[in-house]
Amino acid sequence: MSADLTALVEAELAASPPAEVTRLAATLAVPERDAAWLYYGSTLRTGDLSGILDFYCLTRRPIRCGLRGLVEAVLWPEVSYHEVDLDGVIYRAKVATLSLDRFRRAAEGRTLDTTIWARFVQPAQRIWSADPASAAAAAQACVAAVVTAARFAATLGPDRGAAPDYWTALFRRTYATEFRVENSGRADTVIASAMDRYVAVLPMAWRQGGVVFEVSGPEFRVDRSQLPGWTLVSLAGKPLNIARLAKAAFTFEGAARYAAWKVQRHTGIEIPVTPFAERYPLLAAPGAWWRLRRRQAEARRER
């Protein structure tokens, strides 16, 4: 394992987040169940805590049993939305929960799923861990995610190019493969937020991942003979993510509050969340949509 890459990822994971982020994770963590919590995503990049804070909760073992446990084994993670009052300020969190073992397998590229390594090749912070062994295991998985992503960047990037060319190719293809709201142009924003870091990481991860390459100034030339294939991963991307969305319609804890906040954030219109909507978000969705359209029409008439 590359000592340089491991040291870089560990330093990022150990960086001190805003105190509110640490308190929020500590409030939500379940010590007897959880192994580690990781903070990632747009609010980590921008520092704007008024948005939704994204966390991965890595558990010691799968959290579901029975039929739902079987579904979780294929269509992980379990997703929940939380609103927590800290000293009079409401902070919002979306938490993806899965076992540390499944997280590691996905990070190592041992599944057709892109979601873990495409996210955790990006900077993340380890907000909470149960013990040193859990902290180390989470860090090793994040290093594996960087290596997996870099190998696919070599597959998808040019025969010869600079580091940003490979990362841009990777993120644009993963955004297009996954069923995501953001368009593939979001890749440019992700890379620009830590350009020097991505430039430094690429050759480290390639060496650790066994990618054969040559360096000529700022450019690389890649030998593609032993790189991972993309076809099956690409074909599986949208079906997997659509299946996850279908599952989330029944299992997303806090879905109605999450949807109401998103609507208010983007339209300025508040949709009240009733106990019925909280318990049966799918059944309540048509009524919520009708109220939203009616209020939008009223707002247009008032202008």
C-alpha positions as CSV (number, residue, x, y, z in Angstrom):
1,M,0.0,0.0,0.0
2,S,1.3,3.4,-0.9
3,A,2.4,5.2,2.3
4,D,2.0,8.6,0.6
5,L,-1.6,7.9,-0.5
6,T,-2.6,6.4,2.8
7,A,-1.1,9.4,4.7
8,L,-2.9,11.8,2.4
9,V,-6.3,10.1,2.9
10,E,-5.8,9.7,6.6
11,A,-4.9,13.4,6.9
12,E,-8.1,14.3,5.1
13,L,-10.2,12.0,7.3
14,A,-8.6,13.3,10.5
15,A,-9.2,17.0,9.6
16,S,-11.3,18.9,12.1
17,P,-14.8,19.7,10.7
18,P,-17.0,22.5,12.0
19,A,-18.1,21.8,15.6
20,E,-21.7,21.7,14.4
21,V,-21.0,18.8,12.1
22,T,-19.3,16.8,14.9
23,R,-22.2,17.5,17.3
24,L,-24.8,16.5,14.7
25,A,-23.1,13.2,14.0
26,A,-22.6,12.5,17.7
27,T,-26.3,13.1,18.2
28,L,-27.3,10.6,15.5
29,A,-24.7,7.9,16.0
30,V,-25.7,4.7,17.8
31,P,-22.5,3.5,19.6
32,E,-23.6,-0.1,20.2
33,R,-24.3,-0.5,16.4
34,D,-22.0,1.9,14.5
35,A,-18.4,1.5,13.5
36,A,-17.7,4.9,11.9
37,W,-19.3,8.0,10.5
38,L,-18.0,9.7,7.4
39,Y,-18.9,13.3,6.2
40,Y,-18.7,14.1,2.5
41,G,-20.3,16.0,-0.3
42,S,-21.2,19.5,-1.3
43,T,-21.4,21.1,2.2
44,L,-17.9,19.7,3.0
45,R,-16.6,21.4,-0.2
46,T,-18.4,24.7,0.3
47,G,-18.7,25.0,4.1
48,D,-22.3,26.1,3.7
49,L,-24.0,24.3,6.6
50,S,-27.5,25.7,5.7
51,G,-27.8,22.9,3.2
52,I,-28.2,19.2,3.8
53,L,-25.1,17.6,5.4
54,D,-24.3,14.2,3.8
55,F,-23.1,11.3,6.0
56,Y,-22.3,7.7,5.6
57,C,-22.9,5.6,8.7
58,L,-20.8,2.4,8.6
59,T,-22.2,-0.2,10.9
60,R,-20.5,-3.3,12.5
61,R,-22.9,-5.6,10.7
62,P,-26.0,-5.3,8.5
63,I,-28.8,-3.6,10.4
64,R,-31.9,-5.4,8.9
65,C,-33.0,-9.0,9.0
66,G,-35.8,-10.9,7.2
67,L,-37.1,-9.8,3.8
68,R,-35.9,-6.2,4.3
69,G,-32.5,-7.6,5.1
70,L,-32.4,-9.5,1.8
71,V,-33.3,-6.3,0.0
72,E,-30.7,-4.3,1.9
73,A,-28.0,-6.9,0.9
74,V,-28.6,-5.9,-2.8
75,L,-30.0,-2.4,-2.7
76,W,-28.0,-0.8,0.0
77,P,-27.7,1.7,1.7
78,E,-30.6,2.5,4.0
79,V,-31.3,6.2,3.8
80,S,-32.8,8.6,6.4
81,Y,-33.3,12.3,6.8
82,H,-32.9,14.2,10.1
83,E,-33.5,17.7,11.4
84,V,-31.6,18.4,14.6
85,D,-31.9,21.5,16.7
86,L,-28.4,22.6,18.0
87,D,-28.6,25.7,20.2
88,G,-31.7,27.0,18.4
89,V,-30.4,26.3,14.8
90,I,-31.9,23.5,12.7
91,Y,-29.3,21.4,10.9
92,R,-30.3,18.9,8.3
93,A,-28.6,15.6,7.6
94,K,-29.1,12.8,5.0
95,V,-27.6,9.6,6.3
96,A,-26.7,6.6,4.2
97,T,-26.3,3.5,6.4
98,L,-24.6,0.2,5.5
99,S,-22.2,-2.2,7.0
100,L,-18.5,-1.5,7.0
101,D,-17.9,-4.8,5.2
102,R,-20.2,-3.8,2.3
103,F,-18.7,-0.4,2.1
104,R,-15.2,-1.9,1.8
105,R,-16.3,-4.3,-0.9
106,A,-17.9,-1.5,-3.0
107,A,-14.9,0.8,-2.4
108,E,-12.5,-2.0,-3.7
109,G,-14.6,-2.3,-6.9
110,R,-15.8,-5.8,-6.1
111,T,-19.4,-4.8,-7.2
112,L,-20.8,-3.2,-10.3
113,D,-21.8,-0.2,-8.2
114,T,-20.1,3.2,-8.7
115,T,-21.6,5.1,-5.9
116,I,-19.1,4.4,-3.1
117,W,-15.8,4.8,-4.9
118,A,-17.1,7.8,-7.0
119,R,-18.0,9.6,-3.8
120,F,-15.1,8.6,-1.6
121,V,-12.4,9.4,-4.1
122,Q,-13.4,12.9,-3.1
123,P,-12.2,14.4,0.2
124,A,-14.1,13.1,3.2
125,Q,-13.8,13.5,7.0
126,R,-14.2,10.8,9.7
127,I,-16.5,12.4,12.2
128,W,-17.0,9.6,14.6
129,S,-15.6,6.1,15.2
130,A,-16.3,3.5,17.8
131,D,-12.6,2.5,18.3
132,P,-9.2,2.7,16.6
133,A,-9.7,-0.5,14.7
134,S,-13.0,0.8,13.2
135,A,-11.3,4.1,12.4
136,A,-8.5,2.3,10.6
137,A,-10.8,0.0,8.7
138,A,-12.9,3.0,7.4
139,A,-9.6,4.8,6.3
140,Q,-8.4,1.6,4.5
141,A,-11.8,1.5,2.6
142,C,-11.5,5.2,1.6
143,V,-8.0,4.5,0.3
144,A,-9.3,1.6,-1.7
145,A,-12.1,3.9,-3.1
146,V,-9.4,6.3,-4.4
147,V,-7.5,3.5,-6.0
148,T,-10.6,2.0,-7.7
149,A,-11.7,5.4,-9.0
150,A,-8.2,6.2,-10.4
151,R,-8.1,2.8,-12.2
152,F,-11.4,3.6,-13.8
153,A,-10.2,7.1,-14.6
154,A,-7.3,5.4,-16.6
155,T,-9.9,3.3,-18.4
156,L,-12.2,6.3,-19.3
157,G,-9.6,9.0,-19.8
158,P,-7.4,9.8,-22.9
159,D,-4.4,7.7,-24.0
160,R,-2.3,10.8,-23.1
161,G,-3.4,13.7,-21.0
162,A,-3.0,15.7,-17.8
163,A,-4.5,14.6,-14.5
164,P,-7.6,16.7,-14.7
165,D,-8.4,15.1,-18.1
166,Y,-8.6,11.7,-16.5
167,W,-10.7,12.9,-13.5
168,T,-13.1,14.8,-15.7
169,A,-13.7,11.8,-17.9
170,L,-14.3,9.7,-14.8
171,F,-16.7,12.0,-13.0
172,R,-18.7,12.9,-16.2
173,R,-19.2,9.2,-16.9
174,T,-20.2,8.3,-13.4
175,Y,-22.6,11.2,-13.2
176,A,-24.1,10.1,-16.5
177,T,-24.2,6.4,-15.4
178,E,-26.0,7.0,-12.1
179,F,-29.5,8.3,-12.0
180,R,-28.7,11.7,-10.5
181,V,-30.3,15.1,-10.5
182,E,-27.0,16.9,-11.2
183,N,-25.8,16.9,-14.8
184,S,-22.4,15.6,-15.9
185,G,-21.1,19.2,-15.9
186,R,-21.0,19.0,-12.1
187,A,-17.8,17.1,-12.6
188,D,-15.9,20.3,-13.4
189,T,-17.1,21.8,-10.1
190,V,-16.0,18.8,-8.1
191,I,-12.5,18.8,-9.6
192,A,-12.0,22.6,-9.4
193,S,-12.8,22.6,-5.7
194,A,-9.5,20.6,-5.0
195,M,-7.5,20.7,-8.2
196,D,-4.0,20.4,-6.7
197,R,-5.2,17.5,-4.6
198,Y,-6.6,15.5,-7.6
199,V,-3.4,16.2,-9.6
200,A,-1.3,14.8,-6.7
201,V,-3.5,11.8,-6.0
202,L,-3.6,10.3,-9.5
203,P,-0.1,8.9,-9.9
204,M,-0.1,7.7,-6.2
205,A,-3.3,5.8,-6.8
206,W,-2.1,4.4,-10.1
207,R,1.1,3.1,-8.6
208,Q,-0.9,1.4,-5.8
209,G,-3.4,0.1,-8.3
210,G,-0.9,-1.4,-10.6
211,V,-1.6,0.9,-13.5
212,V,1.3,1.1,-16.0
213,F,1.9,4.7,-17.1
214,E,4.6,7.1,-18.3
215,V,5.1,10.7,-17.2
216,S,6.1,13.5,-19.6
217,G,5.9,16.9,-17.9
218,P,2.3,17.4,-16.7
219,E,1.0,14.7,-19.0
220,F,0.6,10.9,-18.5
221,R,0.5,8.1,-21.0
222,V,-1.4,5.0,-19.9
223,D,-1.0,1.4,-20.8
224,R,-4.6,0.2,-21.0
225,S,-3.8,-3.6,-21.2
226,Q,-4.8,-4.4,-17.7
227,L,-7.4,-1.9,-16.7
228,P,-10.9,-2.6,-15.5
229,G,-13.8,-2.8,-18.0
230,W,-16.5,-0.2,-18.0
231,T,-19.3,-1.8,-20.1
232,L,-20.9,-3.9,-17.3
233,V,-20.6,-1.1,-14.8
234,S,-22.2,1.4,-17.2
235,L,-25.1,-1.0,-18.1
236,A,-25.8,-1.7,-14.4
237,G,-25.6,2.0,-13.3
238,K,-29.1,3.3,-14.1
239,P,-31.0,0.1,-13.3
240,L,-29.3,-0.1,-9.9
241,N,-30.1,3.5,-9.1
242,I,-33.7,3.3,-10.3
243,A,-34.2,0.2,-8.1
244,R,-32.7,2.1,-5.2
245,L,-35.1,5.0,-5.8
246,A,-38.0,2.5,-5.9
247,K,-36.9,1.0,-2.6
248,A,-36.4,4.4,-1.0
249,A,-40.1,5.2,-1.8
250,F,-40.9,2.6,0.9
251,T,-37.9,2.7,3.2
252,F,-36.6,6.3,3.2
253,E,-37.0,7.4,6.8
254,G,-38.1,11.1,6.9
255,A,-38.8,11.2,3.1
256,A,-41.8,13.6,3.5
257,R,-39.8,16.1,5.5
258,Y,-36.9,15.8,3.1
259,A,-39.1,16.5,0.1
260,A,-40.9,19.4,1.8
261,W,-37.5,21.0,2.7
262,K,-36.3,20.6,-0.9
263,V,-39.5,22.2,-2.3
264,Q,-39.2,25.1,0.1
265,R,-35.5,25.5,-0.7
266,H,-36.1,25.7,-4.4
267,T,-39.5,27.3,-4.7
268,G,-40.0,29.3,-1.4
269,I,-43.3,27.5,-0.9
270,E,-43.8,25.7,2.4
271,I,-45.7,22.4,2.3
272,P,-46.8,21.2,5.7
273,V,-45.9,17.7,6.7
274,T,-48.8,16.0,8.4
275,P,-48.5,12.8,10.5
276,F,-50.2,10.9,7.6
277,A,-47.6,12.2,5.1
278,E,-44.8,11.3,7.5
279,R,-46.0,7.8,7.8
280,Y,-47.3,7.3,4.2
281,P,-45.2,9.6,1.9
282,L,-46.2,7.8,-1.3
283,L,-49.9,8.1,-0.6
284,A,-49.6,11.7,0.5
285,A,-47.4,12.7,-2.5
286,P,-50.3,13.5,-5.0
287,G,-52.0,15.8,-2.5
288,A,-48.7,17.6,-1.7
289,W,-48.1,18.0,-5.5
290,W,-51.6,19.5,-6.0
291,R,-51.1,21.9,-3.1
292,L,-47.7,23.0,-4.5
293,R,-49.2,23.6,-8.0
294,R,-52.1,25.6,-6.5
295,R,-49.8,27.8,-4.5
296,Q,-47.5,28.4,-7.5
297,A,-50.6,29.4,-9.5
298,E,-51.7,31.8,-6.7
299,A,-48.2,33.3,-6.6
300,R,-48.3,33.9,-10.3
301,R,-51.6,35.7,-10.1
302,E,-50.4,37.9,-7.3
303,R,-47.4,39.2,-9.3
